[in-house]
Amino acid sequence: METLLCFDKIQMSKHKEELSIVEDYYNRTKHQFDNIEKEADEYAKSFYNNYPMTEYIDQADIADKALDRGLEFYETLSIMKSNHLLMTISMLYHIWEQQLIKFTIEELEHYLKFNKNSLSYLEVQKIFESHGIIISNTKSWGKIKELKLLVGTIKHGDGYSADNLRKIRPDFFENDIFKGVDTLEFHKAVLLHPYSLQVEESNLSDYVEATKNFWDEMPEKAYSDINSINNKLDELKK
């Protein structure tokens, strides 16, 4: 039985709009972190002003404690600011991946039955291959692969994804503060320190463009058959 993937232009535009919204959401919410220095300073002042003073308490000691609390609060806000960008990047990748999965199911549910666990990304990749579309051969794949490795690093910390990400983006692991030091190795975890990965807002913009361009690269229609799909899926079991 012949199968068809139909990349309807209206549907492709919807996918691209969803991906653009991710960046729009980030740009609308990032301003919550514009004044973290001021917030930390106010936090320290509040700690000092509301401390239950007595004649036996050294005000200089409380001032030092307030300063320490302010610095701790600033570090926490810095982590949240960094994680806001990293979590947005992670969300972007997972939206793109789920778009692929949902698209594939909807296109092929007339020919195949899908269990409640749906499809994995690797299965979608094989189904696309059976229709003559090699995802890794698209022009956008280089940047999407980078995005995929970055998201794996954000989730798991140092490991397989980080090792492969270092090969193509060593700058993510370097900064002027820790010259010659791998920042992820130094800080051990991604989400617990704002300088573990040197990711910028411009990287988010690049990834949004890459995921949108992916849908632009798709043909109008791609054909295959049930046997070819099953053969490709069987490759994953070997």
Number of C-alpha atoms within 10 A of each C-alpha: 8 10 19 16 20 17 17 13 13 8 13 18 14 12 19 19 12 17 22 17 13 18 19 11 11 17 12 9 10 12 10 9 15 10 10 17 17 12 16 21 18 13 19 23 17 13 18 19 13 8 13 9 12 8 6 6 10 10 14 9 10 17 17 13 15 21 19 13 19 23 17 14 19 20 18 16 19 18 18 18 18 22 18 17 20 23 17 16 27 19 15 23 22 14 17 21 17 14 16 19 20 14 18 20 18 10 16 17 10 10 14 13 10 11 7 6 6 11 16 12 12 12 19 21 19 23 24 21 17 23 18 12 17 14 17 13 9 14 13 20 18 14 17 22 17 18 24 21 20 26 23 18 22 22 16 15 21 16 11 12 19 22 13 15 23 16 9 13 14 14 14 20 22 19 16 7 9 12 9 10 13 19 22 21 13 12 16 14 20 23 21 15 19 20 23 25 25 16 18 12 13 9 14 21 14 13 23 24 17 20 24 20 16 18 19 16 12 18 12 11 11 16 14 18 14 16 12 18 19 14 13 19 18 12 10 10 6 5
